[in-house]
Structure formats: structure tokens, C-alpha cells
Amino acid sequence: MSQRDKNLIVTILAIIGGIVVLGWLLKLTFALLGPVIVIAIGVVIYLALTKNKGGRF
């Protein structure tokens, strides 16, 4: 097996590994998307209420 063949195998394995990691990241992102949106809405409501009541904002 020449050096070129070894580099090709390493490249293919790296691409497959990258696709697997990207899949896990997308799965995690969509799993956490709902709670993140709820938290963001809560923060916006909190900031709006404290601004209207003369808070430090």
C-alpha cells in the first residue's frame, strides 16, 4: 500500500467521522431548540417588565 492510498483512506475516514459528528451536533441542536426558545422568550419578557417598572435597565 503506497503513501497515496494511506492518505486517501485517512481522508475518507476523516470525512465519515466529520459527517457523524455533524449529525450528532444537529441532533443535539434540535433537541435543545425548544427549551432555548422558551428561555429566550422569558428573558425578553423579564427585560420588558423591568424596563417599564423603572428598573436599572
Backbone atoms as SQL, in Angstrom:
CREATE TABLE atoms (id INTEGER PRIMARY KEY, chain TEXT, resi INTEGER, resn TEXT, atom TEXT, x REAL, y REAL, z REAL);
INSERT INTO atoms VALUES
  (1, 'A', 1, 'MET', 'N', 0.852, -1.175, 0.000),
  (2, 'A', 1, 'MET', 'CA', 0.000, 0.000, 0.000),
  (3, 'A', 1, 'MET', 'C', 0.898, 1.239, 0.000),
  (4, 'A', 2, 'SER', 'N', 0.675, 2.099, -0.959),
  (5, 'A', 2, 'SER', 'CA', 1.523, 3.283, -1.072),
  (6, 'A', 2, 'SER', 'C', 1.038, 4.381, -0.121),
  (7, 'A', 3, 'GLN', 'N', 1.852, 5.405, -0.020),
  (8, 'A', 3, 'GLN', 'CA', 1.520, 6.532, 0.862),
  (9, 'A', 3, 'GLN', 'C', 0.247, 7.233, 0.373),
  (10, 'A', 4, 'ARG', 'N', 0.076, 7.269, -0.953),
  (11, 'A', 4, 'ARG', 'CA', -1.105, 7.932, -1.501),
  (12, 'A', 4, 'ARG', 'C', -2.381, 7.189, -1.100),
  (13, 'A', 5, 'ASP', 'N', -2.332, 5.859, -1.124),
  (14, 'A', 5, 'ASP', 'CA', -3.500, 5.069, -0.719),
  (15, 'A', 5, 'ASP', 'C', -3.817, 5.271, 0.758),
  (16, 'A', 6, 'LYS', 'N', -2.774, 5.346, 1.582),
  (17, 'A', 6, 'LYS', 'CA', -2.995, 5.565, 3.020),
  (18, 'A', 6, 'LYS', 'C', -3.619, 6.931, 3.262),
  (19, 'A', 7, 'ASN', 'N', -3.134, 7.946, 2.542),
  (20, 'A', 7, 'ASN', 'CA', -3.706, 9.286, 2.696),
  (21, 'A', 7, 'ASN', 'C', -5.166, 9.310, 2.266),
  (22, 'A', 8, 'LEU', 'N', -5.484, 8.566, 1.209),
  (23, 'A', 8, 'LEU', 'CA', -6.863, 8.510, 0.732),
  (24, 'A', 8, 'LEU', 'C', -7.770, 7.857, 1.774),
  (25, 'A', 9, 'ILE', 'N', -7.306, 6.778, 2.382),
  (26, 'A', 9, 'ILE', 'CA', -8.097, 6.095, 3.413),
  (27, 'A', 9, 'ILE', 'C', -8.303, 7.010, 4.620),
  (28, 'A', 10, 'VAL', 'N', -7.248, 7.695, 5.038),
  (29, 'A', 10, 'VAL', 'CA', -7.362, 8.617, 6.175),
  (30, 'A', 10, 'VAL', 'C', -8.333, 9.743, 5.844),
  (31, 'A', 11, 'THR', 'N', -8.267, 10.253, 4.626),
  (32, 'A', 11, 'THR', 'CA', -9.174, 11.328, 4.218),
  (33, 'A', 11, 'THR', 'C', -10.625, 10.856, 4.231),
  (34, 'A', 12, 'ILE', 'N', -10.874, 9.670, 3.698),
  (35, 'A', 12, 'ILE', 'CA', -12.241, 9.134, 3.670),
  (36, 'A', 12, 'ILE', 'C', -12.757, 8.911, 5.090),
  (37, 'A', 13, 'LEU', 'N', -11.923, 8.360, 5.960),
  (38, 'A', 13, 'LEU', 'CA', -12.343, 8.145, 7.350),
  (39, 'A', 13, 'LEU', 'C', -12.599, 9.471, 8.061),
  (40, 'A', 14, 'ALA', 'N', -11.782, 10.486, 7.767),
  (41, 'A', 14, 'ALA', 'CA', -11.985, 11.799, 8.386),
  (42, 'A', 14, 'ALA', 'C', -13.304, 12.417, 7.925),
  (43, 'A', 15, 'ILE', 'N', -13.629, 12.256, 6.653),
  (44, 'A', 15, 'ILE', 'CA', -14.892, 12.797, 6.140),
  (45, 'A', 15, 'ILE', 'C', -16.076, 12.082, 6.784),
  (46, 'A', 16, 'ILE', 'N', -16.003, 10.758, 6.878),
  (47, 'A', 16, 'ILE', 'CA', -17.084, 9.995, 7.519),
  (48, 'A', 16, 'ILE', 'C', -17.220, 10.403, 8.987),
  (49, 'A', 17, 'GLY', 'N', -16.104, 10.547, 9.686),
  (50, 'A', 17, 'GLY', 'CA', -16.140, 10.986, 11.086),
  (51, 'A', 17, 'GLY', 'C', -16.743, 12.367, 11.232),
  (52, 'A', 18, 'GLY', 'N', -16.401, 13.268, 10.311),
  (53, 'A', 18, 'GLY', 'CA', -16.964, 14.617, 10.345),
  (54, 'A', 18, 'GLY', 'C', -18.464, 14.615, 10.139),
  (55, 'A', 19, 'ILE', 'N', -18.933, 13.756, 9.231),
  (56, 'A', 19, 'ILE', 'CA', -20.378, 13.661, 8.989),
  (57, 'A', 19, 'ILE', 'C', -21.098, 13.122, 10.224),
  (58, 'A', 20, 'VAL', 'N', -20.493, 12.141, 10.885),
  (59, 'A', 20, 'VAL', 'CA', -21.099, 11.579, 12.102),
  (60, 'A', 20, 'VAL', 'C', -21.181, 12.641, 13.197),
  (61, 'A', 21, 'VAL', 'N', -20.086, 13.386, 13.402),
  (62, 'A', 21, 'VAL', 'CA', -20.075, 14.433, 14.432),
  (63, 'A', 21, 'VAL', 'C', -21.089, 15.518, 14.092),
  (64, 'A', 22, 'LEU', 'N', -21.170, 15.901, 12.822),
  (65, 'A', 22, 'LEU', 'CA', -22.141, 16.913, 12.413),
  (66, 'A', 22, 'LEU', 'C', -23.569, 16.429, 12.660),
  (67, 'A', 23, 'GLY', 'N', -23.815, 15.157, 12.419),
  (68, 'A', 23, 'GLY', 'CA', -25.138, 14.601, 12.694),
  (69, 'A', 23, 'GLY', 'C', -25.496, 14.672, 14.168),
  (70, 'A', 24, 'TRP', 'N', -24.542, 14.326, 15.029),
  (71, 'A', 24, 'TRP', 'CA', -24.792, 14.407, 16.477),
  (72, 'A', 24, 'TRP', 'C', -25.041, 15.850, 16.904),
  (73, 'A', 25, 'LEU', 'N', -24.268, 16.798, 16.347),
  (74, 'A', 25, 'LEU', 'CA', -24.456, 18.205, 16.706),
  (75, 'A', 25, 'LEU', 'C', -25.827, 18.710, 16.266),
  (76, 'A', 26, 'LEU', 'N', -26.253, 18.335, 15.066),
  (77, 'A', 26, 'LEU', 'CA', -27.578, 18.756, 14.607),
  (78, 'A', 26, 'LEU', 'C', -28.678, 18.147, 15.468),
  (79, 'A', 27, 'LYS', 'N', -28.507, 16.888, 15.837),
  (80, 'A', 27, 'LYS', 'CA', -29.494, 16.222, 16.688),
  (81, 'A', 27, 'LYS', 'C', -29.582, 16.926, 18.045),
  (82, 'A', 28, 'LEU', 'N', -28.438, 17.257, 18.626),
  (83, 'A', 28, 'LEU', 'CA', -28.406, 17.955, 19.907),
  (84, 'A', 28, 'LEU', 'C', -28.997, 19.354, 19.787),
  (85, 'A', 29, 'THR', 'N', -28.682, 20.041, 18.697),
  (86, 'A', 29, 'THR', 'CA', -29.193, 21.393, 18.491),
  (87, 'A', 29, 'THR', 'C', -30.714, 21.403, 18.426),
  (88, 'A', 30, 'PHE', 'N', -31.290, 20.496, 17.646),
  (89, 'A', 30, 'PHE', 'CA', -32.749, 20.477, 17.524),
  (90, 'A', 30, 'PHE', 'C', -33.415, 19.978, 18.794),
  (91, 'A', 31, 'ALA', 'N', -32.721, 19.159, 19.577),
  (92, 'A', 31, 'ALA', 'CA', -33.278, 18.707, 20.851),
  (93, 'A', 31, 'ALA', 'C', -33.333, 19.856, 21.857),
  (94, 'A', 32, 'LEU', 'N', -32.352, 20.758, 21.791),
  (95, 'A', 32, 'LEU', 'CA', -32.291, 21.871, 22.740),
  (96, 'A', 32, 'LEU', 'C', -32.979, 23.130, 22.226),
  (97, 'A', 33, 'LEU', 'N', -33.459, 23.105, 20.992),
  (98, 'A', 33, 'LEU', 'CA', -34.025, 24.311, 20.397),
  (99, 'A', 33, 'LEU', 'C', -35.279, 24.781, 21.135),
  (100, 'A', 34, 'GLY', 'N', -36.149, 23.869, 21.525),
  (101, 'A', 34, 'GLY', 'CA', -37.372, 24.245, 22.233),
  (102, 'A', 34, 'GLY', 'C', -37.102, 24.944, 23.554),
  (103, 'A', 35, 'PRO', 'N', -36.313, 24.325, 24.461),
  (104, 'A', 35, 'PRO', 'CA', -36.013, 24.995, 25.725),
  (105, 'A', 35, 'PRO', 'C', -35.289, 26.327, 25.551),
  (106, 'A', 36, 'VAL', 'N', -34.413, 26.430, 24.564),
  (107, 'A', 36, 'VAL', 'CA', -33.690, 27.691, 24.341),
  (108, 'A', 36, 'VAL', 'C', -34.663, 28.785, 23.922),
  (109, 'A', 37, 'ILE', 'N', -35.633, 28.462, 23.076),
  (110, 'A', 37, 'ILE', 'CA', -36.622, 29.458, 22.654),
  (111, 'A', 37, 'ILE', 'C', -37.477, 29.896, 23.837),
  (112, 'A', 38, 'VAL', 'N', -37.886, 28.953, 24.686),
  (113, 'A', 38, 'VAL', 'CA', -38.693, 29.295, 25.864),
  (114, 'A', 38, 'VAL', 'C', -37.904, 30.201, 26.805),
  (115, 'A', 39, 'ILE', 'N', -36.632, 29.886, 27.035),
  (116, 'A', 39, 'ILE', 'CA', -35.789, 30.712, 27.909),
  (117, 'A', 39, 'ILE', 'C', -35.610, 32.103, 27.313),
  (118, 'A', 40, 'ALA', 'N', -35.403, 32.186, 25.999),
  (119, 'A', 40, 'ALA', 'CA', -35.220, 33.485, 25.348),
  (120, 'A', 40, 'ALA', 'C', -36.475, 34.342, 25.467),
  (121, 'A', 41, 'ILE', 'N', -37.641, 33.737, 25.291),
  (122, 'A', 41, 'ILE', 'CA', -38.889, 34.491, 25.434),
  (123, 'A', 41, 'ILE', 'C', -39.049, 34.980, 26.871),
  (124, 'A', 42, 'GLY', 'N', -38.705, 34.137, 27.838),
  (125, 'A', 42, 'GLY', 'CA', -38.777, 34.544, 29.242),
  (126, 'A', 42, 'GLY', 'C', -37.853, 35.709, 29.552),
  (127, 'A', 43, 'VAL', 'N', -36.648, 35.685, 29.001),
  (128, 'A', 43, 'VAL', 'CA', -35.697, 36.778, 29.232),
  (129, 'A', 43, 'VAL', 'C', -36.212, 38.069, 28.611),
  (130, 'A', 44, 'VAL', 'N', -36.768, 37.996, 27.414),
  (131, 'A', 44, 'VAL', 'CA', -37.303, 39.197, 26.762),
  (132, 'A', 44, 'VAL', 'C', -38.455, 39.779, 27.571),
  (133, 'A', 45, 'ILE', 'N', -39.352, 38.928, 28.061),
  (134, 'A', 45, 'ILE', 'CA', -40.472, 39.410, 28.880),
  (135, 'A', 45, 'ILE', 'C', -39.950, 40.034, 30.170),
  (136, 'A', 46, 'TYR', 'N', -38.967, 39.402, 30.801),
  (137, 'A', 46, 'TYR', 'CA', -38.393, 39.941, 32.037),
  (138, 'A', 46, 'TYR', 'C', -37.773, 41.312, 31.795),
  (139, 'A', 47, 'LEU', 'N', -36.998, 41.426, 30.719),
  (140, 'A', 47, 'LEU', 'CA', -36.361, 42.715, 30.428),
  (141, 'A', 47, 'LEU', 'C', -37.402, 43.786, 30.120),
  (142, 'A', 48, 'ALA', 'N', -38.462, 43.425, 29.414),
  (143, 'A', 48, 'ALA', 'CA', -39.505, 44.399, 29.095),
  (144, 'A', 48, 'ALA', 'C', -40.217, 44.857, 30.363),
  (145, 'A', 49, 'LEU', 'N', -40.506, 43.939, 31.280),
  (146, 'A', 49, 'LEU', 'CA', -41.208, 44.313, 32.510),
  (147, 'A', 49, 'LEU', 'C', -40.334, 45.159, 33.417),
  (148, 'A', 50, 'THR', 'N', -39.052, 44.823, 33.542),
  (149, 'A', 50, 'THR', 'CA', -38.187, 45.609, 34.421),
  (150, 'A', 50, 'THR', 'C', -37.915, 46.988, 33.835),
  (151, 'A', 51, 'LYS', 'N', -37.909, 47.107, 32.512),
  (152, 'A', 51, 'LYS', 'CA', -37.694, 48.415, 31.902),
  (153, 'A', 51, 'LYS', 'C', -38.908, 49.311, 32.130),
  (154, 'A', 52, 'ASN', 'N', -40.107, 48.748, 32.051),
  (155, 'A', 52, 'ASN', 'CA', -41.325, 49.535, 32.242),
  (156, 'A', 52, 'ASN', 'C', -41.510, 49.955, 33.697),
  (157, 'A', 53, 'LYS', 'N', -41.004, 49.168, 34.638),
  (158, 'A', 53, 'LYS', 'CA', -41.180, 49.479, 36.055),
  (159, 'A', 53, 'LYS', 'C', -40.055, 50.352, 36.593),
  (160, 'A', 54, 'GLY', 'N', -39.211, 50.864, 35.733),
  (161, 'A', 54, 'GLY', 'CA', -38.137, 51.744, 36.187),
  (162, 'A', 54, 'GLY', 'C', -36.976, 50.990, 36.779),
  (163, 'A', 55, 'GLY', 'N', -36.719, 49.833, 36.275),
  (164, 'A', 55, 'GLY', 'CA', -35.583, 49.052, 36.749),
  (165, 'A', 55, 'GLY', 'C', -34.269, 49.687, 36.326),
  (166, 'A', 56, 'ARG', 'N', -33.204, 49.000, 36.581),
  (167, 'A', 56, 'ARG', 'CA', -31.891, 49.570, 36.270),
  (168, 'A', 56, 'ARG', 'C', -31.566, 49.514, 34.783),
  (169, 'A', 57, 'PHE', 'N', -32.435, 48.971, 33.989),
  (170, 'A', 57, 'PHE', 'CA', -32.175, 48.922, 32.548),
  (171, 'A', 57, 'PHE', 'C', -32.642, 50.198, 31.934);
